[in-house]
Amino acid sequence: MKYFIDTEFAEEPCRIELISLAIVAEDGREFYAESSDFKDEIANDWVKKNVLPKLWHRQTDKSKYNVWIRDGGVGGLMKKQEIGGAVRRFIACDKPEFWGWFADYDWVVFCWLFGAMVDLPKGWPMYCRDIKQWADQLGGIPLPDQTSDEHHALLDARWNKKAFEYLQKGKELTCPECGAYAYIESHSPASDHPECSTDRLQCEVCDWHSDEWPSAGGDLE
């Protein structure tokens, strides 16, 4: 099963500290945890402004922010070691396939919950697939904007799942003429006709193209 992850973290040279972690499973289950081991001193001004104020455990009315509770309240404020154990239980005996968005740092801080790379649970991959890289490989498909608040791990992980599903729809499109993959080709309008901007399907083999693919003008929450 696919698992869409996102973390919030603070960094300095040779150090990445986990702030929060979210996982949204392909079947809709959700996990969200914040690290009680995190200390504000490592956070830079950007993290203090854009991440820390959104943390669940810092809210006056915590019940208002229990947005991940759909599986008996999976997650909460925990020590990093406890988060690792909770993630094991969340994924259980499944063979996971992890996906993230610009996921390099997310993956490192995620793996450190279990120790070294070789300490990952048996059967888990030692890599995370990246939605951004996949979008580039598909011809730079433009993704709809995220309308929910950014820099909150759970909201970002939910968007990752929706972005993957958007790309999956594009991946399944084929050319009706030759059966090859039809990718998204963006056409920029002339500066005096911005209303003519369009994205179209273009076969990677023959000259067939179509304007039937919708522009990424919608939003993903």
N, C-alpha and C positions, 0 to 999 in steps of 0.2 A: 504494500500500500504506500501511496505517496504521503509525505509529511512536509508541510510548508513551514519553515522556521524563520524566526526573526529575533534578533537580540538588540538590546540597547547596552552600550558599554562606554567606558571611559578608557582613554589610552594615553600612554607616554612612551618614549623609546624603550623597547624591550619589555613592554608590559601592557596587557589588556585586562581590564577588570569588568566582570559581568555586573550589569545593573538589573536587567530583566530579560526573561526568555519567554517566547510564545511558540507554540506548535499548533497548527491547525491540520488535522488529519483529512485525508481524502473523503472519508465518510462523514465529515462534519464535526467530529469530536474536537474539543479544544483544551489546551493546557496553557496556563499562564502562571509564572512565578517571578517574584522579585527577590533579589539577594539581600539578606540581612547582614552579610559580610561587607557589603560595599560601604566605603567611606567617602564622603563628599570631597575630601581634600584632593583626590586625584582628578576630579572633574574640572575641565576647562570651562570658560565662561559660556560657550555655546551649549554644552551639555547642561549646565546649571540653569540656563534659560529655557531650553527647548525640550529637555527630557525629564529632569528631576521633578518639576512641578506636576507632571502628569502621572506620577507613580501612585498606584492604588493605596499603599500603606500611608501615604502622606496626605490623603484626603480627609476632611472633617467628617463627611458622611460616606463611610467606606461601602455601605450597601449600594449606594448609587453607582459605584464604579466596579461592582462585581459582575462585569460584563461577560466574563468567561464561564460563569457557572451554568453548565448544562449537563455536567457529568458528576454531580454531587460535590461541586466545589473543588475541582482538580487544580491544585496550585495554591498560591498565597505567598506570604512572606516566609522565606526559608533560608537556611544556610546553604552554601553552594553544594556541600556534600549531600544534603537532603534533596536538593533539586535534582541532582544526578539520579538518586534512587527513585524519585517520583517520575522522572522521565522514563526510566526502565519499566516501571509499572504501567505507565501510560501506553507504551508501545508493546509491552509484554512479549509474546512469542512471535510477533509479526516480523516479516523480513522487510525493513523499511527502505524507502527510496526518498532521500532528503532533497528538498528544493529550497533555494533562497534567492534573494535579489541583491546583487553585488555582495555575494555571500562569503568572501574570503575571511574577513575578520569574524563574522558570525560563526563560521565553521570552526575556527581555532578556539574561540572562547566556549563554544558548545562542547567540543571534544575534551577540553580541559576539565569539564565536569566529571569525567570518568578517569582522569589520570593522563597518561601518555597516549599517543595514537594507538599503540598496540593494546591498550586497555579498553578499547571500545567493546561493547557487548558482542558476543559471538554472533556472526551472521550480519552485522551491520557494515555498511560500506565505509571505506576510509576516505570518502570524498562526498562533496555536496554538489548537486547539479545547480546551475545558475540560470535563472529565467532571463536575465539580461543577455547573457551569451547566446541563449537559444533564440531570442528575438533578433539578434544580429545575424545569426546563421540563417534565419528565415528571410533575410533581405532587409533587416532593419524595420520590422513591423512596428508602427507607432502604437503605443498602448494608451488607453484612456487614462485620464487623470484620476488620482485617488481623491475622492471627495471626503472621506473620513479623515480625522486628525492624524497627522504623520508623527513619527518619532515616538509612537507608543507601540511596543513590540506586538501586542495582540492585534491591534488594528492593522499594522503593517503585514503581519502574517496572513490575516484574512485577505488583504489585497493581493498578496503573493499568490494565493490559491485562485483568486478570480483572474489575475493576469495570466496564470498558467492555462486556465480554461479558455481564455480568449485566444491565446496562441494555439492551443490544441485545435480549436475550430479552424484556424487558418492552415494548420499543418495538414488537415484532412482534405483540403481543396486540391483538386486535380484538374488538369487541362482536358476538356471534352474532346479535343481534336486528336491528341496523341497519348493522353494518359499520364503525362509527366507532371511533376509538382508545379503548381501555379503559385508564385510568391507575390507579395505585396510590393507594388512599385508606386512611390509617391511622386506626384507631379506638382511642382510649384507653379503658381500662377504668375502672370505678368504683374508687375507692381501696381498697374492701374486697374487690374481686374482680380482683386483678392478673392472674390466670390467664386472664382473658377477653380480653386484649389480642389484636388481630388486624389484619392488613392485608388488604384485599380489592380486587378489581377493580371499578372503577366506570366505566361508559360516560360519555364527556364530552358526549353528546348526549341519549340517552334515559335512562330510569330503571333500566335493567338493571344488576345488580351480581352478583358472585360471590365466594365465599370461597376459590376454588381456588388463587389465587396464594399461594405459600408466604411466610411471614414471613421477614424478613431475619435470622433467628436463627442462620443458619449462619455460617461463617467463610471468608474468603478468605485464603489463605496469601500 
